[in-house]
Amino acid sequence: IKVHNYVLAIILSGIIFGVGHLPVAFALTSEATIPLVLYIILGNAGFGFIAGYLYWKYGLECAMGAHMLAHVTMIICALLIPL
């Protein structure tokens, strides 16, 4: 399989990963603005690209581990840095 096929698949799956986070964002806010929606999609798609690359090069377990580590990091930061 050619490299560009992997890159296209990573981009598409990253965007789908970002869109998949919208229901949580909508549940947490009463006003979903276009900038918020774009922030949620693009922010999560960015990690989706990283996870897609990790899956391609190192396997599913590595991508899942990175996803878990990202959530653990966010939780620790939320506990240590009160808003």
C-alpha positions as CSV (number, residue, x, y, z in Angstrom):
1,I,0.0,0.0,0.0
2,K,1.3,3.4,-0.9
3,V,2.2,6.0,1.8
4,H,-0.4,8.5,0.6
5,N,-3.2,6.0,1.3
6,Y,-2.1,5.9,4.9
7,V,-1.8,9.7,5.1
8,L,-5.3,10.1,3.7
9,A,-6.7,7.5,6.1
10,I,-5.1,9.2,9.0
11,I,-6.5,12.6,8.0
12,L,-10.0,11.3,7.5
13,S,-10.0,9.3,10.7
14,G,-8.5,12.3,12.6
15,I,-11.4,14.5,11.4
16,I,-13.9,11.8,12.3
17,F,-12.3,11.5,15.7
18,G,-12.7,15.3,16.2
19,V,-16.3,15.3,15.1
20,G,-17.0,12.4,17.5
21,H,-16.2,14.7,20.4
22,L,-19.0,17.1,19.5
23,P,-21.8,15.4,21.5
24,V,-19.8,15.9,24.7
25,A,-19.2,19.5,23.9
26,F,-22.8,20.1,23.1
27,A,-23.8,18.4,26.4
28,L,-21.5,20.8,28.4
29,T,-22.6,24.1,26.9
30,S,-25.9,25.7,26.2
31,E,-24.4,27.8,23.3
32,A,-22.5,26.0,20.6
33,T,-20.8,28.6,18.5
34,I,-19.0,28.1,15.2
35,P,-15.6,28.9,16.8
36,L,-16.3,26.4,19.6
37,V,-17.3,23.7,17.1
38,L,-14.2,24.3,15.0
39,Y,-12.0,24.3,18.2
40,I,-13.4,21.0,19.3
41,I,-13.1,19.4,15.9
42,L,-9.6,20.7,15.0
43,G,-8.2,20.3,18.6
44,N,-9.3,16.7,18.8
45,A,-8.4,16.0,15.1
46,G,-4.8,17.1,15.9
47,F,-4.6,14.3,18.5
48,G,-6.3,12.0,16.0
49,F,-3.6,12.6,13.5
50,I,-1.0,11.7,16.1
51,A,-2.9,8.6,17.2
52,G,-3.3,7.6,13.6
53,Y,0.4,7.9,13.0
54,L,1.1,5.8,16.1
55,Y,-1.4,3.2,15.0
56,W,0.3,3.0,11.5
57,K,3.8,2.8,12.8
58,Y,3.5,1.0,16.2
59,G,0.1,-0.6,16.4
60,L,-3.2,-0.2,18.1
61,E,-1.9,-0.6,21.6
62,C,0.4,2.3,21.2
63,A,-2.3,4.6,19.9
64,M,-4.7,3.5,22.7
65,G,-1.9,4.1,25.3
66,A,-1.3,7.6,23.9
67,H,-5.1,8.3,24.2
68,M,-5.2,7.1,27.8
69,L,-2.1,9.1,28.6
70,A,-3.6,12.2,27.1
71,H,-6.7,11.8,29.3
72,V,-4.6,11.1,32.5
73,T,-2.5,14.2,31.7
74,M,-5.7,16.4,31.3
75,I,-7.1,15.1,34.6
76,I,-3.9,15.7,36.5
77,C,-3.6,19.2,35.1
78,A,-7.3,20.0,35.9
79,L,-6.6,18.9,39.5
80,L,-3.4,20.9,39.9
81,I,-4.4,24.0,38.1
82,P,-7.8,25.1,39.3
83,L,-9.8,27.5,37.1
